[in-house]
Amino acid sequence: MTKRDAQRRRGSDEGGCELIAPASRRLTTLGAEAADRWLLALGLPTVARWHVEIAIATDADTSFELNIYGEEWGYAFHHGGRGSWIRVTDIPFIHGRDQFHLLARTPDLLAINLLAAELELEHDVALRRASATIRSNIPHATEVVAEWLLHPLPYAKRMELCSDEMHRGIRCTKRKGHADEHEYVAGDVSGQLRWK
């Protein structure tokens, strides 16, 4: 992943952003829906062309990066001269390379902290979350995201989701093995859908 100069190219926490009301959000892809759920779960407002870019390092050789935008999200893990970069737009896909085979392990965005913790154990590294570099054009997002890195949301506990496709890419967000109707949560809308 390339580093971006958040001040020059995307804006910063320092203001000057137009807030967008939740009703005017336009969710079109799986990645956009996950990004919007994450934003709402953290209680952050939506601004035009919003972004949150997080870089967490252990040393010069190991890093975990998480980039979240209104239309997609993605993450990269680099260690020992190898790397994986996964992006989630309409589907999760490999962007460049996946030398750690992370595509199949890509969780919901709200549970990405679990994957980072698993990678720490597998590769015997400790990501320095407290000193993460956080860039965003959302007012006061830096403090909220820093807190989330240290204390993930309760939703992020290890839980396998049903993920059955209900309709045109909408996937069930209930616990795997549930016995009742499928349900989804997409941004500020939730509800039940029956099988197509």
GUVEXRO-826237 format. One record per residue (C-alpha): residue number from 1; residue in one letter; chain; x, y, z. Coordinates in steps of 0.1 Angstrom, whole numbers, padded with zeros to 4 digits. Each point is the difference from the previous one (the first is absolute). Example, Ala and Ser with C-alpha at 12.3 -4.5 7.8 and 13.67 -1.06 7.14 Angstrom:
2
R; pos; code; unit; u; v; w
R; 1; A; A; 0123; -0045; 0078
R; 2; S; A; 0014; 0034; -0007
END
This chain:
196
R; pos; code; unit; u; v; w
R; 1; M; A; 0000; 0000; 0000
R; 2; T; A; 0012; 0034; -0007
R; 3; K; A; 0000; 0026; 0027
R; 4; R; A; -0021; 0031; -0006
R; 5; D; A; 0006; 0035; 0011
R; 6; A; A; -0033; 0004; 0018
R; 7; Q; A; 0004; 0038; 0004
R; 8; R; A; 0006; 0007; -0036
R; 9; R; A; -0021; -0027; -0019
R; 10; R; A; -0029; -0009; 0023
R; 11; G; A; -0005; 0025; 0028
R; 12; S; A; 0006; -0005; 0037
R; 13; D; A; -0017; 0001; 0034
R; 14; E; A; 0004; 0037; 0001
R; 15; G; A; -0034; 0007; -0016
R; 16; G; A; -0015; 0015; -0031
R; 17; C; A; -0021; -0031; -0007
R; 18; E; A; -0036; -0001; -0012
R; 19; L; A; -0020; -0024; 0022
R; 20; I; A; -0025; -0022; -0018
R; 21; A; A; -0032; -0012; 0016
R; 22; P; A; -0004; -0038; 0004
R; 23; A; A; -0031; -0001; -0023
R; 24; S; A; 0021; 0014; -0029
R; 25; R; A; 0026; -0028; 0001
R; 26; R; A; 0002; -0021; -0031
R; 27; L; A; 0012; -0035; 0006
R; 28; T; A; 0006; -0020; -0031
R; 29; T; A; 0026; -0028; 0008
R; 30; L; A; 0008; -0024; 0028
R; 31; G; A; 0031; 0021; 0008
R; 32; A; A; -0020; 0032; 0002
R; 33; E; A; -0026; -0016; 0023
R; 34; A; A; 0027; -0014; 0023
R; 35; A; A; 0018; 0034; 0001
R; 36; D; A; -0033; 0017; 0008
R; 37; R; A; -0008; -0025; 0028
R; 38; W; A; 0035; 0006; 0015
R; 39; L; A; -0004; 0038; -0002
R; 40; L; A; -0034; -0002; 0017
R; 41; A; A; 0012; -0025; 0027
R; 42; L; A; 0028; 0024; 0009
R; 43; G; A; -0026; 0029; 0001
R; 44; L; A; 0019; 0021; -0026
R; 45; P; A; -0018; 0023; -0023
R; 46; T; A; 0001; -0004; -0038
R; 47; V; A; 0017; 0027; -0020
R; 48; A; A; 0004; 0003; -0038
R; 49; R; A; 0026; -0025; -0013
R; 50; W; A; 0009; -0011; 0035
R; 51; H; A; 0030; -0021; 0008
R; 52; V; A; 0019; -0015; 0030
R; 53; E; A; 0035; -0014; -0006
R; 54; I; A; 0018; -0019; 0028
R; 55; A; A; 0036; -0012; 0000
R; 56; I; A; 0012; -0022; 0029
R; 57; A; A; 0036; -0011; 0002
R; 58; T; A; 0021; -0022; 0022
R; 59; D; A; 0034; 0008; -0016
R; 60; A; A; 0014; 0008; -0034
R; 61; D; A; -0009; -0035; -0013
R; 62; T; A; -0036; -0004; 0012
R; 63; S; A; -0031; 0020; -0004
R; 64; F; A; -0038; -0002; -0002
R; 65; E; A; -0019; 0026; -0020
R; 66; L; A; -0037; 0006; -0001
R; 67; N; A; -0016; 0024; -0025
R; 68; I; A; -0037; 0007; 0002
R; 69; Y; A; -0018; 0022; -0025
R; 70; G; A; -0037; 0008; -0006
R; 71; E; A; 0000; -0024; -0030
R; 72; E; A; 0024; -0028; 0011
R; 73; W; A; 0025; -0012; 0026
R; 74; G; A; 0031; -0020; 0000
R; 75; Y; A; 0030; -0011; 0020
R; 76; A; A; 0036; -0010; -0005
R; 77; F; A; 0024; -0021; 0021
R; 78; H; A; 0037; 0001; -0006
R; 79; H; A; 0025; -0022; 0019
R; 80; G; A; 0034; -0015; -0008
R; 81; G; A; 0002; 0014; -0036
R; 82; R; A; -0034; -0015; -0009
R; 83; G; A; -0034; 0016; -0002
R; 84; S; A; -0037; -0002; -0006
R; 85; W; A; -0023; 0027; -0010
R; 86; I; A; -0038; -0007; -0001
R; 87; R; A; -0027; 0025; -0011
R; 88; V; A; -0037; -0003; 0004
R; 89; T; A; -0022; 0018; -0026
R; 90; D; A; -0028; -0021; -0014
R; 91; I; A; 0019; -0031; 0011
R; 92; P; A; 0033; -0006; 0019
R; 93; F; A; 0029; -0003; -0024
R; 94; I; A; 0038; -0001; 0000
R; 95; H; A; 0016; 0033; -0010
R; 96; G; A; 0034; -0009; -0012
R; 97; R; A; 0010; -0030; 0021
R; 98; D; A; -0011; -0022; 0029
R; 99; Q; A; 0030; -0018; 0012
R; 100; F; A; -0016; -0007; 0034
R; 101; H; A; -0032; -0014; -0015
R; 102; L; A; -0022; 0025; 0017
R; 103; L; A; -0028; 0003; -0026
R; 104; A; A; -0018; -0031; 0014
R; 105; R; A; 0004; 0013; 0035
R; 106; T; A; -0014; 0035; -0006
R; 107; P; A; -0025; 0007; 0028
R; 108; D; A; -0027; 0027; 0002
R; 109; L; A; 0015; 0034; 0004
R; 110; L; A; -0013; 0003; 0036
R; 111; A; A; 0020; -0031; 0008
R; 112; I; A; 0033; 0009; -0017
R; 113; N; A; 0017; 0004; 0034
R; 114; L; A; -0004; -0037; 0005
R; 115; L; A; 0019; -0008; -0032
R; 116; A; A; 0028; 0024; 0010
R; 117; A; A; 0002; -0018; 0034
R; 118; E; A; 0002; -0034; -0017
R; 119; L; A; 0028; 0013; -0023
R; 120; E; A; 0019; 0013; 0031
R; 121; L; A; -0001; -0035; 0015
R; 122; E; A; 0009; -0019; -0032
R; 123; H; A; 0030; 0022; -0007
R; 124; D; A; 0011; 0007; 0035
R; 125; V; A; -0003; 0038; -0003
R; 126; A; A; -0017; 0027; 0020
R; 127; L; A; -0018; 0027; -0019
R; 128; R; A; 0004; 0034; 0018
R; 129; R; A; -0037; 0010; -0001
R; 130; A; A; 0006; 0029; 0025
R; 131; S; A; 0024; 0017; -0024
R; 132; A; A; -0019; -0007; -0033
R; 133; T; A; 0000; 0027; -0026
R; 134; I; A; -0036; 0010; -0007
R; 135; R; A; -0010; 0024; -0028
R; 136; S; A; -0036; 0011; -0007
R; 137; N; A; -0020; 0028; -0014
R; 138; I; A; -0028; -0007; 0026
R; 139; P; A; 0000; 0026; 0028
R; 140; H; A; 0014; -0016; 0033
R; 141; A; A; 0003; -0035; -0016
R; 142; T; A; 0036; -0004; 0011
R; 143; E; A; -0009; -0003; 0037
R; 144; V; A; -0030; -0023; -0006
R; 145; V; A; 0020; -0023; -0023
R; 146; A; A; 0029; -0001; 0024
R; 147; E; A; -0024; -0011; 0028
R; 148; W; A; -0015; -0027; -0023
R; 149; L; A; 0035; -0014; -0008
R; 150; L; A; 0007; -0004; 0037
R; 151; H; A; -0036; -0011; 0010
R; 152; P; A; -0018; -0016; -0029
R; 153; L; A; -0038; 0001; -0001
R; 154; P; A; -0019; -0029; 0016
R; 155; Y; A; -0012; -0011; -0035
R; 156; A; A; 0036; -0008; -0008
R; 157; K; A; 0001; -0031; 0023
R; 158; R; A; 0007; -0032; -0018
R; 159; M; A; -0033; -0010; -0016
R; 160; E; A; -0006; -0018; -0033
R; 161; L; A; -0027; 0017; -0020
R; 162; C; A; -0026; -0018; -0021
R; 163; S; A; 0010; 0020; -0031
R; 164; D; A; -0025; -0018; -0022
R; 165; E; A; -0008; 0021; -0030
R; 166; M; A; -0037; 0011; 0003
R; 167; H; A; -0003; 0023; -0030
R; 168; R; A; 0024; 0015; -0026
R; 169; G; A; 0031; 0001; 0023
R; 170; I; A; -0018; 0007; 0033
R; 171; R; A; 0013; -0025; 0025
R; 172; C; A; -0016; -0011; 0033
R; 173; T; A; 0017; 0016; 0030
R; 174; K; A; -0014; -0023; 0027
R; 175; R; A; 0021; -0027; 0018
R; 176; K; A; 0007; -0031; -0021
R; 177; G; A; -0025; -0027; 0006
R; 178; H; A; -0029; 0022; 0010
R; 179; A; A; -0035; -0016; -0003
R; 180; D; A; -0021; 0030; -0009
R; 181; E; A; -0003; 0024; -0030
R; 182; H; A; 0032; 0014; -0015
R; 183; E; A; 0007; 0036; 0009
R; 184; Y; A; 0024; 0027; -0012
R; 185; V; A; 0014; 0032; 0014
R; 186; A; A; 0010; 0025; -0027
R; 187; G; A; 0009; 0035; 0011
R; 188; D; A; -0030; 0016; 0017
R; 189; V; A; -0024; -0026; -0013
R; 190; S; A; -0006; -0035; 0014
R; 191; G; A; -0027; -0026; -0005
R; 192; Q; A; -0010; -0034; -0012
R; 193; L; A; 0001; -0014; -0035
R; 194; R; A; -0013; -0033; -0010
R; 195; W; A; 0018; -0023; -0025
R; 196; K; A; -0003; 0011; -0036
END
